[in-house]
Amino acid sequence: MNTLFLILGIGCILYYVACGIEVRFGQSMLWIWPVMGALCLLRFAVVQVSISWGVALPYPVWLIRSFRILCCMLLAVFVTVEGFVISGFFAKCPANVDYLIVLGAKTGSVSIEGRINTAAAYLKENPETRAIVSGGQGRDEEMSEGEYMRQGLIARGITPERILVESKSRNTYENLKFSRQLVSDASASVAVVSNDYHLFRGMALARSEFAGNVYGVVMHSNKLTVLHYMVREFFGVTVDTLQGHMTF
């Protein structure tokens, strides 16, 4: 069992390095992996020293057992939430929904370009659908994510008249809240465009804003980094659920 923590610790650190090289080291919450790796290696070292010296760990049995129970409970919650996250990978969308809401990401990133491509493909196949491109402007962005996506859709052949721009939002919750303000009919059918790992939360937040049918259009993510973003989504889903923003 102790060797497993050594393997996990090394694996977490190597995964951190791989994601940093593949995308960038500054991506959101990537620090989770070296922290988890360090904790696993620390656990391995403490237990290994205890075994080598033949000395019991200086903690009462009840404390160790309580810690293990707590870890099992947290693991159960994590697995449950990740099950919901994975369900977004299989979202389906019918033809010609009323509005296609494209959630923002960092301008110039692989994610936002993929979402623009995914949205453009759907809009070309479904001429009755209008698009809402949603996302504000970050400190390191030259324009809002909404405007960036509007220009991207136009460059891909979508007429400007079909595109509504929301450029105030700072997170996924605000993406859907402010997009709702652009729609006169709350019962309109909508489809959310986002990465596979992000789609469950996007759809759940959309259900809290729109009374009509809510669907998802999947943009498939990088196979290497998708694990990181799925772990990150655990915290996003948990926070939005506790704040009462999501409708399952």
Summary of the structure (lengths in Angstrom):
residues: 248
radius of gyration: 21.6
end to end distance: 37.5
largest distance: 75.0
contacts: 785
relative contact order: 0.14
helix: 57%
strand: 10%
